[in-house]
Amino acid sequence: MTGFNYEKDADGIVTITMDMDGPVNSMSDAFLPLLSETADKLEAEEGLTGVVLTSAKKTFFCRWRSQHALPSDRRLGRRVFPWR
C-alpha cells in the first residue's frame, strides 16, 4: 500500500494509517495531495467522533528534505496548507 489508508469503524472513529513509499513516511511531492484529500474526506464525514493518525512504518514521520520544497512560511517552520 502507498499513501494513506482510511478506515471508519462502527463508533465513528476514523483511523488513518500513513504508508508512503520508502522506509519512512516522508513529506514528498506525493504526500501533500494525499494529506489534502484526506482532510477533505474528514470534513465531509458524517457521524465522525474521533480521528487516529498512525503509521505503518517503524517510525512515524520524517520531514521534507528537498531544498526546492521548503515550507512556504520559513518563519513558522511549517507548511501552510491550501485547504480551508
TIVO-2410 file (N, C-alpha, C; in nm, 3 decimals):
# residues 84
REC num residu      c1      c2      c3 atome chaine
REC   1      M   0.084  -0.118   0.000     N      A
REC   1      M   0.000   0.000   0.000    CA      A
REC   1      M   0.089   0.125   0.000     C      A
REC   2      T   0.041   0.228  -0.067     N      A
REC   2      T   0.113   0.354  -0.069    CA      A
REC   2      T   0.017   0.467  -0.038     C      A
REC   3      G   0.055   0.554   0.053     N      A
REC   3      G  -0.028   0.669   0.082    CA      A
REC   3      G  -0.092   0.663   0.219     C      A
REC   4      F  -0.223   0.686   0.221     N      A
REC   4      F  -0.299   0.691   0.345    CA      A
REC   4      F  -0.412   0.589   0.337     C      A
REC   5      N  -0.420   0.501   0.437     N      A
REC   5      N  -0.531   0.407   0.447    CA      A
REC   5      N  -0.633   0.469   0.542     C      A
REC   6      Y  -0.758   0.477   0.497     N      A
REC   6      Y  -0.864   0.546   0.570    CA      A
REC   6      Y  -0.971   0.444   0.607     C      A
REC   7      E  -0.994   0.423   0.736     N      A
REC   7      E  -1.094   0.328   0.781    CA      A
REC   7      E  -1.180   0.390   0.891     C      A
REC   8      K  -1.312   0.379   0.876     N      A
REC   8      K  -1.405   0.428   0.978    CA      A
REC   8      K  -1.473   0.309   1.043     C      A
REC   9      D  -1.474   0.307   1.176     N      A
REC   9      D  -1.538   0.195   1.246    CA      A
REC   9      D  -1.683   0.229   1.281     C      A
REC  10      A  -1.750   0.135   1.343     N      A
REC  10      A  -1.892   0.149   1.377    CA      A
REC  10      A  -1.918   0.259   1.479     C      A
REC  11      D  -1.815   0.299   1.554     N      A
REC  11      D  -1.829   0.404   1.654    CA      A
REC  11      D  -1.801   0.544   1.597     C      A
REC  12      G  -1.773   0.552   1.467     N      A
REC  12      G  -1.747   0.681   1.404    CA      A
REC  12      G  -1.604   0.728   1.416     C      A
REC  13      I  -1.514   0.639   1.455     N      A
REC  13      I  -1.373   0.675   1.468    CA      A
REC  13      I  -1.301   0.638   1.338     C      A
REC  14      V  -1.232   0.736   1.280     N      A
REC  14      V  -1.156   0.713   1.158    CA      A
REC  14      V  -1.010   0.691   1.197     C      A
REC  15      T  -0.951   0.584   1.145     N      A
REC  15      T  -0.809   0.558   1.162    CA      A
REC  15      T  -0.742   0.580   1.027     C      A
REC  16      I  -0.645   0.671   1.027     N      A
REC  16      I  -0.569   0.700   0.906    CA      A
REC  16      I  -0.429   0.646   0.928     C      A
REC  17      T  -0.388   0.551   0.844     N      A
REC  17      T  -0.256   0.490   0.855    CA      A
REC  17      T  -0.170   0.540   0.740     C      A
REC  18      M  -0.063   0.613   0.775     N      A
REC  18      M   0.030   0.661   0.672    CA      A
REC  18      M   0.122   0.547   0.633     C      A
REC  19      D   0.139   0.527   0.500     N      A
REC  19      D   0.230   0.425   0.449    CA      A
REC  19      D   0.283   0.472   0.314     C      A
REC  20      M   0.370   0.572   0.319     N      A
REC  20      M   0.428   0.629   0.198    CA      A
REC  20      M   0.537   0.538   0.144     C      A
REC  21      D   0.571   0.554   0.015     N      A
REC  21      D   0.682   0.477  -0.044    CA      A
REC  21      D   0.810   0.500   0.034     C      A
REC  22      G   0.891   0.399   0.045     N      A
REC  22      G   1.020   0.412   0.111    CA      A
REC  22      G   1.018   0.361   0.254     C      A
REC  23      P   1.134   0.369   0.319     N      A
REC  23      P   1.147   0.314   0.454    CA      A
REC  23      P   1.082   0.398   0.564     C      A
REC  24      V   1.054   0.527   0.534     N      A
REC  24      V   0.988   0.615   0.631    CA      A
REC  24      V   0.877   0.692   0.562     C      A
REC  25      N   0.783   0.745   0.637     N      A
REC  25      N   0.682   0.835   0.583    CA      A
REC  25      N   0.746   0.972   0.574     C      A
REC  26      S   0.769   1.019   0.452     N      A
REC  26      S   0.831   1.150   0.437    CA      A
REC  26      S   0.740   1.242   0.358     C      A
REC  27      M   0.753   1.371   0.386     N      A
REC  27      M   0.674   1.470   0.316    CA      A
REC  27      M   0.734   1.488   0.177     C      A
REC  28      S   0.676   1.424   0.079     N      A
REC  28      S   0.725   1.427  -0.058    CA      A
REC  28      S   0.623   1.498  -0.146     C      A
REC  29      D   0.651   1.502  -0.276     N      A
REC  29      D   0.555   1.562  -0.369    CA      A
REC  29      D   0.422   1.486  -0.367     C      A
REC  30      A   0.424   1.359  -0.335     N      A
REC  30      A   0.301   1.279  -0.329    CA      A
REC  30      A   0.226   1.299  -0.197     C      A
REC  31      F   0.296   1.340  -0.092     N      A
REC  31      F   0.237   1.350   0.041    CA      A
REC  31      F   0.130   1.458   0.052     C      A
REC  32      L   0.161   1.580   0.007     N      A
REC  32      L   0.068   1.691   0.026    CA      A
REC  32      L  -0.068   1.670  -0.040     C      A
REC  33      P  -0.075   1.624  -0.165     N      A
REC  33      P  -0.207   1.597  -0.223    CA      A
REC  33      P  -0.285   1.490  -0.147     C      A
REC  34      L  -0.215   1.388  -0.099     N      A
REC  34      L  -0.282   1.283  -0.020    CA      A
REC  34      L  -0.333   1.338   0.112     C      A
REC  35      L  -0.255   1.422   0.176     N      A
REC  35      L  -0.296   1.483   0.302    CA      A
REC  35      L  -0.418   1.574   0.280     C      A
REC  36      S  -0.415   1.652   0.174     N      A
REC  36      S  -0.527   1.741   0.142    CA      A
REC  36      S  -0.653   1.661   0.111     C      A
REC  37      E  -0.638   1.556   0.034     N      A
REC  37      E  -0.751   1.469   0.000    CA      A
REC  37      E  -0.811   1.405   0.126     C      A
REC  38      T  -0.724   1.362   0.216     N      A
REC  38      T  -0.770   1.300   0.341    CA      A
REC  38      T  -0.842   1.402   0.429     C      A
REC  39      A  -0.790   1.525   0.435     N      A
REC  39      A  -0.856   1.631   0.514    CA      A
REC  39      A  -0.994   1.662   0.457     C      A
REC  40      D  -1.005   1.668   0.324     N      A
REC  40      D  -1.135   1.691   0.261    CA      A
REC  40      D  -1.234   1.580   0.295     C      A
REC  41      K  -1.185   1.457   0.292     N      A
REC  41      K  -1.269   1.342   0.324    CA      A
REC  41      K  -1.317   1.349   0.470     C      A
REC  42      L  -1.228   1.388   0.561     N      A
REC  42      L  -1.266   1.403   0.702    CA      A
REC  42      L  -1.370   1.511   0.721     C      A
REC  43      E  -1.354   1.624   0.652     N      A
REC  43      E  -1.450   1.734   0.665    CA      A
REC  43      E  -1.589   1.693   0.617     C      A
REC  44      A  -1.596   1.605   0.519     N      A
REC  44      A  -1.724   1.561   0.464    CA      A
REC  44      A  -1.785   1.443   0.540     C      A
REC  45      E  -1.709   1.387   0.631     N      A
REC  45      E  -1.752   1.266   0.704    CA      A
REC  45      E  -1.868   1.297   0.798     C      A
REC  46      E  -1.974   1.218   0.789     N      A
REC  46      E  -2.088   1.231   0.880    CA      A
REC  46      E  -2.070   1.134   0.997     C      A
REC  47      G  -2.108   1.177   1.114     N      A
REC  47      G  -2.101   1.091   1.231    CA      A
REC  47      G  -1.960   1.068   1.282     C      A
REC  48      L  -1.869   1.156   1.249     N      A
REC  48      L  -1.730   1.142   1.293    CA      A
REC  48      L  -1.720   1.172   1.443     C      A
REC  49      T  -1.660   1.080   1.518     N      A
REC  49      T  -1.643   1.100   1.663    CA      A
REC  49      T  -1.497   1.113   1.704     C      A
REC  50      G  -1.406   1.072   1.617     N      A
REC  50      G  -1.264   1.081   1.650    CA      A
REC  50      G  -1.177   1.043   1.532     C      A
REC  51      V  -1.051   1.083   1.540     N      A
REC  51      V  -0.954   1.052   1.435    CA      A
REC  51      V  -0.826   1.002   1.501     C      A
REC  52      V  -0.773   0.892   1.450     N      A
REC  52      V  -0.646   0.837   1.494    CA      A
REC  52      V  -0.551   0.841   1.375     C      A
REC  53      L  -0.437   0.907   1.390     N      A
REC  53      L  -0.336   0.912   1.285    CA      A
REC  53      L  -0.220   0.825   1.328     C      A
REC  54      T  -0.188   0.726   1.246     N      A
REC  54      T  -0.084   0.630   1.283    CA      A
REC  54      T   0.004   0.601   1.161     C      A
REC  55      S   0.103   0.518   1.181     N      A
REC  55      S   0.197   0.485   1.075    CA      A
REC  55      S   0.210   0.335   1.058     C      A
REC  56      A   0.226   0.291   0.934     N      A
REC  56      A   0.254   0.151   0.907    CA      A
REC  56      A   0.404   0.122   0.916     C      A
REC  57      K   0.481   0.228   0.932     N      A
REC  57      K   0.627   0.217   0.940    CA      A
REC  57      K   0.672   0.208   1.087     C      A
REC  58      K   0.797   0.171   1.106     N      A
REC  58      K   0.854   0.166   1.241    CA      A
REC  58      K   0.864   0.307   1.300     C      A
REC  59      T   0.897   0.403   1.215     N      A
REC  59      T   0.900   0.543   1.257    CA      A
REC  59      T   0.773   0.610   1.208     C      A
REC  60      F   0.732   0.719   1.272     N      A
REC  60      F   0.607   0.783   1.237    CA      A
REC  60      F   0.621   0.873   1.115     C      A
REC  61      F   0.719   0.965   1.116     N      A
REC  61      F   0.727   1.065   1.010    CA      A
REC  61      F   0.867   1.123   1.000     C      A
REC  62      C   0.906   1.160   0.879     N      A
REC  62      C   1.034   1.226   0.853    CA      A
REC  62      C   1.005   1.352   0.773     C      A
REC  63      R   1.070   1.464   0.808     N      A
REC  63      R   1.040   1.589   0.740    CA      A
REC  63      R   1.086   1.588   0.594     C      A
REC  64      W   1.039   1.686   0.519     N      A
REC  64      W   1.071   1.701   0.377    CA      A
REC  64      W   1.216   1.743   0.364     C      A
REC  65      R   1.291   1.677   0.280     N      A
REC  65      R   1.434   1.705   0.269    CA      A
REC  65      R   1.472   1.782   0.144     C      A
REC  66      S   1.383   1.796   0.047     N      A
REC  66      S   1.415   1.862  -0.078    CA      A
REC  66      S   1.434   2.012  -0.057     C      A
REC  67      Q   1.543   2.068  -0.105     N      A
REC  67      Q   1.569   2.211  -0.089    CA      A
REC  67      Q   1.471   2.296  -0.168     C      A
REC  68      H   1.425   2.249  -0.284     N      A
REC  68      H   1.330   2.326  -0.363    CA      A
REC  68      H   1.189   2.319  -0.307     C      A
REC  69      A   1.169   2.238  -0.206     N      A
REC  69      A   1.036   2.219  -0.150    CA      A
REC  69      A   1.029   2.264  -0.005     C      A
REC  70      L   1.103   2.369   0.026     N      A
REC  70      L   1.099   2.420   0.164    CA      A
REC  70      L   0.960   2.470   0.199     C      A
REC  71      P   0.925   2.471   0.324     N      A
REC  71      P   0.795   2.523   0.364    CA      A
REC  71      P   0.774   2.665   0.314     C      A
REC  72      S   0.649   2.699   0.286     N      A
REC  72      S   0.619   2.829   0.229    CA      A
REC  72      S   0.629   2.941   0.333     C      A
REC  73      D   0.626   2.908   0.460     N      A
REC  73      D   0.641   3.008   0.565    CA      A
REC  73      D   0.760   2.968   0.652     C      A
REC  74      R   0.878   3.018   0.617     N      A
REC  74      R   1.001   2.978   0.686    CA      A
REC  74      R   1.006   3.027   0.830     C      A
REC  75      R   0.943   3.143   0.860     N      A
REC  75      R   0.944   3.194   0.996    CA      A
REC  75      R   0.876   3.096   1.090     C      A
REC  76      L   0.767   3.039   1.046     N      A
REC  76      L   0.692   2.945   1.130    CA      A
REC  76      L   0.750   2.805   1.123     C      A
REC  77      G   0.830   2.779   1.019     N      A
REC  77      G   0.889   2.647   1.003    CA      A
REC  77      G   0.786   2.540   0.973     C      A
REC  78      R   0.675   2.579   0.911     N      A
REC  78      R   0.573   2.480   0.878    CA      A
REC  78      R   0.511   2.513   0.743     C      A
REC  79      R   0.453   2.417   0.683     N      A
REC  79      R   0.386   2.434   0.554    CA      A
REC  79      R   0.248   2.493   0.577     C      A
REC  80      V   0.210   2.590   0.498     N      A
REC  80      V   0.076   2.645   0.504    CA      A
REC  80      V  -0.006   2.571   0.398     C      A
REC  81      F  -0.096   2.488   0.442     N      A
REC  81      F  -0.170   2.402   0.352    CA      A
REC  81      F  -0.282   2.478   0.284     C      A
REC  82      P  -0.315   2.439   0.159     N      A
REC  82      P  -0.412   2.516   0.079    CA      A
REC  82      P  -0.559   2.491   0.111     C      A
REC  83      W  -0.591   2.393   0.194     N      A
REC  83      W  -0.735   2.371   0.218    CA      A
REC  83      W  -0.787   2.469   0.322     C      A
REC  84      R  -0.917   2.472   0.337     N      A
REC  84      R  -0.990   2.567   0.423    CA      A
REC  84      R  -0.923   2.591   0.553     C      A
***
